[in-house]
Amino acid sequence: MKLLKVEHQAKLWTKEFSLIISLNLLAYIVTYILMTTMPLFIQNLGGNKLMAGLTSSLFTLGGFIARPWIGGLLDSKGRKKILLLGNFLLFMPIIGYCVVSSTHLLLALRAIQGLAFSAVSTATLTIAADLIPPVRRYEGIGYFGVSNAAAMAIGPAIGLYYIEYFDYRSLYTISALLLIVIVGMSFGVRNDRQKKAKEIRTGAQINQHPNKTACRLKESWWFSKKQPFGLPSFIF
């Protein structure tokens, strides 16, 4: 009974958690829009089936290469910085899609987007894990996974609809607008976790050198006795 009460008090759907799930949903929708339509766009530019297949391969390869370093950067540079950088790199190639005429350049842009999406997807999952209360961890991760599944259903439908009734330029314009919204939402993400990590590291350093810390405190107390009115020495 006590456990149920604790779980009820641990709020899951905070403003920050709702924001990061919404951001993740939109980022995955844009990704699935591009992933579904890019092979068709390559063929529309005159590329063959091999080039069309390479668009997905290079996107995945870019993410595969970058992902091992993303985790360390999230801890050292901060979640918010990596999220903003990833969304910016996800946005820039879309501008190129509107003007590109070379299939080889298009493949290079897809590789960059693969790297960028790796940063965004890892950052959103990490931030969500930071925000979820420990007693509701599995429930929160489950809801976060639902946003990925929903994007998988929505993104391809939007992409195929636009190339059927409009054109590729309209599709990429919509994708660019969605990414502008995503970048704006990224500025609202809190970055308290990095501050807490620094506090934990500082505490760990004190614990590793307890004798040195105790000696410094003792010296500070002794010198305070030598100053007028018993004030600490560092004031003078």
C-alpha positions as CSV (number, residue, x, y, z in Angstrom):
1,M,0.0,0.0,0.0
2,K,2.9,2.3,0.9
3,L,4.6,1.6,-2.5
4,L,1.4,2.4,-4.4
5,K,1.2,5.7,-2.5
6,V,4.8,6.6,-3.4
7,E,4.2,5.8,-7.1
8,H,1.1,8.0,-7.1
9,Q,3.1,10.9,-5.6
10,A,5.9,10.6,-8.1
11,K,4.6,12.7,-10.9
12,L,5.4,11.4,-14.4
13,W,3.7,13.8,-16.8
14,T,5.6,16.9,-15.9
15,K,5.9,19.9,-18.3
16,E,9.5,18.8,-19.1
17,F,8.6,15.2,-19.8
18,S,5.7,16.1,-22.0
19,L,7.9,18.5,-23.9
20,I,10.7,15.9,-24.6
21,I,8.1,13.3,-25.7
22,S,6.5,15.8,-28.1
23,L,9.9,16.8,-29.4
24,N,10.9,13.2,-29.9
25,L,7.6,12.4,-31.7
26,L,8.1,15.3,-34.2
27,A,11.8,14.4,-34.8
28,Y,10.9,10.8,-35.6
29,I,8.0,11.9,-37.8
30,V,10.4,14.1,-39.9
31,T,12.9,11.2,-40.0
32,Y,10.3,8.7,-41.3
33,I,9.0,11.2,-43.8
34,L,12.5,11.5,-45.3
35,M,13.3,7.8,-45.0
36,T,10.2,6.8,-46.9
37,T,10.5,9.3,-49.7
38,M,14.2,9.7,-50.2
39,P,14.7,6.6,-52.4
40,L,11.9,7.9,-54.6
41,F,13.5,11.3,-54.7
42,I,16.8,9.7,-55.8
43,Q,15.1,8.0,-58.7
44,N,13.3,11.2,-59.6
45,L,16.7,12.8,-60.0
46,G,17.8,10.1,-62.3
47,G,19.6,7.8,-59.8
48,N,19.3,4.0,-60.1
49,K,18.0,1.5,-57.5
50,L,21.5,1.1,-56.0
51,M,21.7,4.8,-55.3
52,A,18.2,4.7,-53.8
53,G,19.2,1.9,-51.5
54,L,22.4,3.7,-50.4
55,T,20.3,6.6,-49.1
56,S,19.1,4.4,-46.2
57,S,22.4,2.7,-45.8
58,L,24.4,5.9,-45.4
59,F,21.8,7.4,-43.1
60,T,22.2,4.3,-40.8
61,L,26.0,4.2,-41.2
62,G,26.3,7.8,-40.2
63,G,24.3,7.1,-37.0
64,F,26.2,3.9,-36.3
65,I,29.6,5.7,-36.5
66,A,28.5,8.6,-34.3
67,R,26.5,6.9,-31.6
68,P,29.5,5.5,-29.5
69,W,30.7,9.1,-29.0
70,I,27.3,10.7,-28.4
71,G,26.8,9.2,-25.0
72,G,30.1,10.7,-23.7
73,L,29.3,14.1,-25.2
74,L,25.9,14.1,-23.5
75,D,27.7,13.8,-20.1
76,S,30.6,16.1,-20.8
77,K,28.9,18.8,-22.9
78,G,25.4,18.6,-21.6
79,R,22.1,17.1,-23.0
80,K,20.7,20.4,-24.2
81,K,23.8,21.4,-26.2
82,I,24.0,18.1,-28.0
83,L,20.2,18.1,-28.7
84,L,20.4,21.6,-30.2
85,L,23.4,20.7,-32.3
86,G,21.8,17.5,-33.5
87,N,18.5,19.3,-34.5
88,F,20.5,22.0,-36.3
89,L,22.4,19.4,-38.3
90,L,19.2,17.6,-39.0
91,F,17.7,20.8,-40.4
92,M,20.5,22.1,-42.6
93,P,20.5,19.2,-45.2
94,I,16.8,19.7,-45.9
95,I,17.7,23.1,-47.4
96,G,20.1,21.3,-49.7
97,Y,17.3,18.9,-50.7
98,C,15.4,21.8,-52.2
99,V,18.2,22.8,-54.5
100,V,20.3,19.7,-55.0
101,S,20.6,18.2,-58.4
102,S,23.5,15.7,-57.8
103,T,22.7,12.3,-56.4
104,H,26.2,12.0,-54.9
105,L,25.7,15.2,-52.9
106,L,22.4,14.0,-51.8
107,L,24.0,10.8,-50.4
108,A,26.5,13.0,-48.5
109,L,23.7,15.0,-47.0
110,R,21.9,11.8,-45.9
111,A,25.0,10.7,-44.1
112,I,25.1,14.0,-42.2
113,Q,21.5,13.6,-41.3
114,G,22.2,10.1,-40.0
115,L,24.8,11.5,-37.6
116,A,22.5,14.3,-36.6
117,F,19.6,11.9,-35.9
118,S,21.8,9.7,-33.8
119,A,22.6,12.7,-31.6
120,V,18.9,13.8,-31.4
121,S,17.5,10.3,-30.6
122,T,20.2,9.5,-28.0
123,A,19.7,12.9,-26.4
124,T,15.9,12.7,-26.1
125,L,16.1,9.2,-24.6
126,T,18.7,10.3,-22.1
127,I,16.8,13.4,-21.1
128,A,13.6,11.4,-20.7
129,A,15.4,8.9,-18.5
130,D,16.7,11.7,-16.4
131,L,13.2,13.1,-16.0
132,I,11.3,9.9,-15.2
133,P,10.9,9.2,-11.4
134,P,12.8,6.0,-10.5
135,V,9.6,4.3,-9.2
136,R,7.9,4.9,-12.6
137,R,10.9,4.2,-14.8
138,Y,9.5,1.4,-16.9
139,E,6.1,3.1,-17.3
140,G,7.8,6.3,-18.5
141,I,10.1,4.5,-20.9
142,G,7.0,2.7,-22.3
143,Y,5.2,6.0,-23.0
144,F,8.4,7.3,-24.6
145,G,8.5,4.2,-26.9
146,V,4.9,4.9,-27.9
147,S,6.0,8.2,-29.4
148,N,8.4,6.3,-31.6
149,A,5.8,3.9,-32.7
150,A,3.3,6.7,-33.4
151,A,5.9,8.5,-35.6
152,M,6.4,5.3,-37.6
153,A,2.7,5.3,-38.5
154,I,2.4,9.0,-39.1
155,G,5.6,9.9,-40.9
156,P,5.4,7.6,-44.0
157,A,1.8,8.4,-44.5
158,I,2.5,12.2,-44.6
159,G,5.5,11.6,-46.9
160,L,3.7,9.5,-49.4
161,Y,0.6,11.7,-49.4
162,Y,2.7,14.8,-50.2
163,I,4.6,13.3,-53.1
164,E,1.3,11.9,-54.5
165,Y,-0.7,15.2,-54.5
166,F,2.1,17.8,-54.3
167,D,5.8,17.8,-55.0
168,Y,9.1,17.1,-53.3
169,R,9.8,20.8,-52.7
170,S,6.5,21.1,-50.7
171,L,7.4,18.0,-48.8
172,Y,10.8,19.3,-47.7
173,T,9.3,22.7,-46.9
174,I,6.9,21.0,-44.5
175,S,9.8,19.0,-43.0
176,A,11.9,22.1,-42.6
177,L,9.1,23.9,-40.8
178,L,8.6,21.0,-38.5
179,L,12.3,21.0,-37.7
180,I,12.2,24.8,-36.9
181,V,9.5,24.0,-34.4
182,I,11.7,21.2,-33.0
183,V,14.6,23.5,-32.6
184,G,12.4,26.0,-30.8
185,M,11.2,23.3,-28.5
186,S,14.8,22.3,-27.8
187,F,15.5,25.7,-26.2
188,G,12.8,24.9,-23.6
189,V,14.5,21.7,-22.5
190,R,16.0,22.0,-19.0
191,N,19.7,21.1,-18.5
192,D,19.8,20.6,-14.7
193,R,21.2,17.1,-15.0
194,Q,24.7,18.4,-16.0
195,K,24.8,20.7,-12.9
196,K,23.8,17.7,-10.7
197,A,26.6,15.6,-12.3
198,K,29.1,18.3,-11.5
199,E,27.9,18.4,-7.9
200,I,28.2,14.6,-7.7
201,R,31.8,14.7,-9.1
202,T,32.7,17.5,-6.6
203,G,31.3,15.4,-3.7
204,A,33.2,12.3,-5.0
205,Q,36.5,14.3,-5.0
206,I,35.9,15.3,-1.4
207,N,35.2,11.7,-0.4
208,Q,38.4,10.6,-2.1
209,H,40.5,13.0,-0.1
210,P,38.8,13.2,3.3
211,N,42.1,13.8,5.2
212,K,43.1,16.7,3.0
213,T,39.7,18.3,3.4
214,A,39.7,17.9,7.1
215,C,43.2,19.5,7.3
216,R,42.0,22.5,5.4
217,L,39.0,22.9,7.6
218,K,41.2,22.7,10.7
219,E,43.6,25.3,9.3
220,S,40.7,27.6,8.5
221,W,39.4,27.3,12.1
222,W,42.9,27.9,13.6
223,F,43.6,31.0,11.6
224,S,40.2,32.4,12.5
225,K,41.3,32.4,16.1
226,K,44.2,34.7,15.2
227,Q,42.0,37.3,13.6
228,P,40.1,40.1,15.5
229,F,36.6,39.2,16.6
230,G,37.3,35.6,15.5
231,L,36.5,36.3,11.9
232,P,37.9,33.8,9.3
233,S,41.3,34.8,7.8
234,F,40.1,34.9,4.2
235,I,38.0,38.0,4.9
236,F,41.2,40.1,5.5
